[in-house]
Structures are given as C-alpha cells and as structure tokens.
C-alpha cells in the first residue's frame, strides 16, 4: 500500500526533474504522535522521513536508498547559527546509551549519520521496541526526551517508503 502512496506522492510533488523553489512533502502515514512523509528537494533528491513531534521539539529519522540513515533532533529553542559539532548521547528507555560523536549543529538542529550495517539496525530496533528516547549532552546530562509510542508502525512505513524509492536506482519508479 505504501508503494502506491509513494508513487502517487511523487507525482503530486511533481518529481519529474522540474526545479522547485523549496522542499515539498507529502504525508504518507500517521500513527499516534508520529508521521511519515516523502520529501522532494530542489536538487531533485528525494527522501523519506519518520518523525515524532512534541510541541516545538522533533526527533526525525531520514532515509533513502543512497545515503546513510540520518537522525535529526530539532528544537525552536536551540540556536546553532555558528554551526559546529558536538558529542551527544542517545538512550532508549534504560538501555545502554549510544554515543553520537561529531554530531553536526545546524541552526535549530542536531544532525547525525548512523553508521552503516548492524549498528544502525540495532539502534532502529531499539527505537521500534522502545517507549522513550533520551537525548543527552556529552556529560550525560538530560537535554530532551521523545515519545516512541507508535514508532514500530512508523519505522515500518519508513522502510516501505525507502523500498519504494529503491525500485529504480535513480529514485524515480516512473522511468
């Protein structure tokens, strides 16, 4: 079902190689506080995103068939206009914390590429099985928490979206 929705969304977004002024998105799935979208950017790239929002704070998982999975933590209260990087920790429930070294600080976001392979899969499985994700600084102090209620169905929809993009190696199943 998601494959057909992705194809329809790509048509609705005008993903035909025409230049767009700003990224455009189409919602594919919602469950609890989560939503999954397909996003087309002005450079003709396209990606899938699953995100949970709590007020002005968002935790997102960005994925496409060609790049590492990217985590994004966003808060309107943050200002990283000077850029830089930081070492952070992410913990799902009371499990062992994951170290996010050299996370990119950009405007109101913290961005981190998951490593390829088993570590990435294990992290996403913790998200799917978990209740709460905790973001902390490199000293282990709490920064923000995100509800993972609904993450299982949402990550499955994200995977289906990425699989639909991978049907053709240029990301466009209409060729």
The 8 nearest C-alpha neighbors of each residue, nearest first, counted from 0:
[[1, 2, 3, 4, 5, 159, 156, 160],
 [0, 2, 4, 3, 5, 159, 160, 156],
 [3, 1, 5, 163, 0, 4, 6, 160],
 [2, 4, 6, 5, 1, 0, 7, 163],
 [3, 5, 1, 7, 2, 6, 8, 0],
 [6, 4, 8, 2, 3, 7, 1, 9],
 [7, 5, 3, 9, 8, 4, 2, 10],
 [8, 6, 4, 10, 5, 9, 11, 3],
 [9, 7, 11, 5, 10, 6, 25, 12],
 [10, 8, 12, 6, 14, 7, 11, 5],
 [9, 11, 13, 7, 8, 12, 14, 6],
 [10, 12, 8, 13, 9, 7, 14, 25],
 [13, 11, 9, 10, 14, 8, 23, 24],
 [12, 14, 10, 11, 15, 9, 17, 16],
 [15, 13, 9, 12, 16, 10, 17, 39],
 [14, 16, 17, 13, 10, 171, 9, 43],
 [15, 17, 14, 43, 18, 13, 42, 19],
 [18, 16, 15, 19, 14, 13, 43, 41],
 [17, 19, 41, 16, 20, 43, 42, 15],
 [20, 18, 41, 21, 17, 22, 40, 42],
 [19, 21, 41, 18, 22, 40, 23, 42],
 [22, 20, 19, 41, 23, 40, 39, 18],
 [23, 21, 40, 39, 41, 38, 24, 19],
 [22, 24, 39, 38, 21, 12, 40, 25],
 [25, 23, 38, 37, 39, 36, 26, 22],
 [24, 26, 36, 37, 8, 27, 38, 23],
 [25, 27, 36, 28, 35, 24, 37, 34],
 [26, 28, 36, 35, 25, 4, 37, 5],
 [29, 27, 35, 34, 26, 30, 156, 36],
 [30, 28, 34, 33, 35, 31, 27, 153],
 [29, 31, 33, 149, 32, 34, 153, 28],
 [30, 32, 149, 33, 29, 148, 34, 150],
 [33, 31, 51, 30, 52, 34, 149, 148],
 [34, 32, 51, 30, 50, 31, 29, 149],
 [33, 35, 29, 28, 50, 49, 30, 36],
 [34, 36, 49, 28, 48, 27, 26, 157],
 [37, 35, 26, 27, 48, 25, 47, 38],
 [36, 38, 47, 25, 24, 46, 48, 26],
 [37, 39, 24, 46, 45, 23, 47, 36],
 [40, 38, 45, 23, 22, 44, 24, 43],
 [41, 39, 22, 44, 42, 43, 45, 38],
 [40, 42, 19, 43, 18, 22, 21, 20],
 [41, 43, 40, 44, 18, 19, 39, 45],
 [44, 42, 41, 40, 16, 45, 39, 18],
 [45, 43, 40, 42, 39, 46, 41, 170],
 [44, 46, 39, 38, 40, 43, 37, 47],
 [47, 45, 63, 38, 37, 62, 48, 39],
 [46, 48, 37, 62, 36, 61, 38, 63],
 [47, 49, 61, 36, 35, 60, 62, 50],
 [50, 48, 35, 60, 59, 34, 157, 153],
 [51, 49, 59, 33, 58, 34, 60, 48],
 [50, 52, 33, 32, 58, 57, 59, 34],
 [51, 53, 57, 56, 32, 54, 50, 58],
 [52, 54, 56, 55, 57, 51, 145, 32],
 [53, 55, 56, 52, 57, 74, 75, 51],
 [54, 56, 74, 75, 53, 57, 52, 73],
 [57, 55, 74, 53, 73, 54, 52, 75],
 [58, 56, 52, 73, 51, 72, 53, 59],
 [57, 59, 72, 51, 50, 71, 73, 52],
 [60, 58, 50, 71, 49, 70, 61, 57],
 [59, 61, 70, 49, 48, 69, 50, 71],
 [62, 60, 48, 69, 68, 47, 70, 59],
 [63, 61, 68, 47, 46, 48, 69, 60],
 [62, 64, 46, 161, 65, 66, 47, 164],
 [63, 65, 165, 161, 66, 164, 62, 162],
 [66, 64, 63, 67, 62, 165, 168, 170],
 [67, 65, 63, 64, 68, 62, 69, 112],
 [68, 66, 112, 69, 113, 115, 114, 62],
 [67, 69, 62, 113, 112, 61, 66, 70],
 [68, 70, 112, 61, 111, 60, 113, 67],
 [71, 69, 60, 111, 110, 59, 112, 61],
 [72, 70, 110, 59, 109, 58, 73, 108],
 [71, 73, 58, 109, 108, 57, 59, 110],
 [74, 72, 108, 57, 56, 107, 71, 58],
 [73, 75, 56, 76, 77, 55, 107, 57],
 [74, 76, 77, 55, 107, 73, 56, 78],
 [77, 75, 74, 78, 107, 55, 56, 73],
 [78, 76, 107, 74, 75, 79, 108, 106],
 [79, 77, 107, 106, 80, 76, 75, 105],
 [78, 80, 106, 82, 81, 105, 104, 107],
 [81, 79, 106, 82, 78, 105, 107, 104],
 [80, 82, 79, 83, 105, 106, 78, 104],
 [83, 81, 104, 105, 79, 80, 84, 106],
 [82, 84, 104, 103, 81, 85, 105, 79],
 [83, 85, 103, 101, 102, 104, 82, 86],
 [86, 84, 101, 102, 87, 100, 103, 83],
 [85, 87, 100, 137, 101, 99, 102, 136],
 [88, 86, 136, 137, 99, 135, 98, 85],
 [87, 89, 98, 135, 97, 99, 134, 136],
 [90, 88, 134, 97, 96, 133, 135, 98],
 [89, 91, 96, 133, 132, 97, 92, 94],
 [90, 92, 132, 94, 131, 129, 93, 133],
 [91, 93, 131, 94, 129, 130, 132, 90],
 [94, 92, 91, 95, 90, 96, 131, 133],
 [95, 93, 92, 91, 96, 90, 125, 97],
 [94, 96, 90, 97, 93, 91, 92, 89],
 [97, 95, 90, 89, 88, 94, 98, 91],
 [98, 96, 89, 88, 90, 99, 95, 122],
 [97, 99, 88, 100, 87, 96, 89, 86],
 [100, 98, 87, 86, 88, 102, 97, 101],
 [99, 101, 86, 102, 98, 87, 85, 88],
 [100, 102, 84, 85, 86, 103, 99, 111],
 [101, 103, 111, 85, 84, 110, 100, 99],
 [102, 104, 84, 110, 109, 83, 101, 105],
 [105, 103, 109, 82, 84, 83, 79, 108],
 [104, 106, 82, 108, 79, 107, 103, 109],
 [105, 107, 79, 80, 78, 108, 104, 82],
 [108, 106, 77, 78, 73, 74, 75, 79],
 [109, 107, 73, 105, 72, 106, 104, 110],
 [108, 110, 104, 72, 103, 71, 105, 102],
 [111, 109, 71, 103, 102, 70, 108, 104],
 [110, 112, 102, 70, 69, 103, 113, 71],
 [113, 111, 69, 68, 67, 70, 114, 110],
 [112, 114, 68, 119, 69, 67, 111, 115],
 [115, 113, 119, 112, 118, 116, 67, 68],
 [116, 114, 119, 113, 67, 117, 118, 68],
 [117, 115, 118, 119, 114, 120, 121, 113],
 [116, 118, 120, 119, 121, 115, 114, 122],
 [119, 117, 121, 120, 116, 122, 114, 115],
 [120, 118, 122, 117, 121, 113, 114, 116],
 [119, 121, 117, 123, 118, 122, 124, 116],
 [122, 120, 124, 118, 119, 123, 117, 125],
 [123, 121, 125, 119, 124, 120, 118, 126],
 [122, 124, 126, 120, 125, 121, 127, 119],
 [125, 123, 127, 121, 126, 122, 128, 120],
 [124, 126, 128, 122, 123, 127, 129, 121],
 [125, 127, 123, 129, 124, 128, 122, 91],
 [128, 126, 151, 124, 150, 125, 129, 123],
 [129, 127, 125, 126, 124, 151, 130, 150],
 [130, 128, 126, 125, 127, 131, 91, 147],
 [129, 131, 147, 148, 146, 92, 128, 132],
 [132, 130, 146, 147, 92, 145, 91, 129],
 [131, 133, 91, 145, 144, 90, 92, 146],
 [134, 132, 144, 90, 89, 143, 91, 135],
 [135, 133, 89, 143, 142, 88, 144, 141],
 [136, 134, 141, 142, 88, 140, 139, 87],
 [135, 137, 87, 139, 138, 140, 88, 142],
 [136, 138, 87, 86, 139, 88, 135, 140],
 [139, 137, 136, 140, 135, 87, 88, 141],
 [138, 140, 136, 135, 137, 141, 88, 87],
 [141, 139, 135, 136, 138, 142, 137, 134],
 [140, 142, 135, 143, 134, 139, 136, 133],
 [143, 141, 135, 134, 140, 136, 144, 133],
 [144, 142, 134, 133, 141, 145, 135, 56],
 [145, 143, 133, 132, 134, 131, 146, 142],
 [144, 146, 132, 131, 147, 133, 58, 143],
 [147, 145, 131, 148, 130, 132, 144, 51],
 [146, 148, 130, 131, 150, 149, 129, 145],
 [149, 147, 150, 146, 130, 31, 32, 131],
 [150, 148, 31, 151, 30, 152, 147, 153],
 [149, 151, 153, 147, 127, 148, 152, 154],
 [150, 152, 127, 154, 153, 149, 155, 128],
 [153, 151, 155, 150, 154, 149, 156, 30],
 [152, 154, 150, 156, 155, 151, 157, 149],
 [155, 153, 157, 156, 151, 152, 150, 158],
 [154, 156, 152, 158, 153, 157, 159, 151],
 [157, 155, 153, 159, 154, 158, 160, 152],
 [158, 156, 154, 160, 155, 159, 49, 153],
 [157, 159, 155, 161, 160, 156, 162, 154],
 [160, 158, 162, 156, 157, 161, 163, 1],
 [159, 161, 157, 163, 158, 162, 156, 47],
 [160, 162, 164, 158, 63, 163, 159, 64],
 [163, 161, 159, 165, 164, 160, 158, 166],
 [164, 162, 160, 2, 161, 165, 166, 159],
 [165, 163, 170, 161, 162, 166, 160, 171],
 [164, 166, 162, 167, 163, 64, 168, 170],
 [167, 165, 163, 164, 172, 168, 162, 170],
 [166, 168, 165, 172, 170, 169, 171, 164],
 [167, 169, 170, 165, 166, 171, 164, 64],
 [170, 168, 167, 171, 165, 172, 164, 166],
 [171, 169, 164, 167, 168, 165, 172, 166],
 [170, 172, 173, 169, 167, 174, 164, 168],
 [173, 171, 167, 174, 166, 170, 164, 6],
 [172, 174, 171, 6, 167, 15, 10, 170],
 [173, 172, 171, 167, 169, 170, 15, 168]]
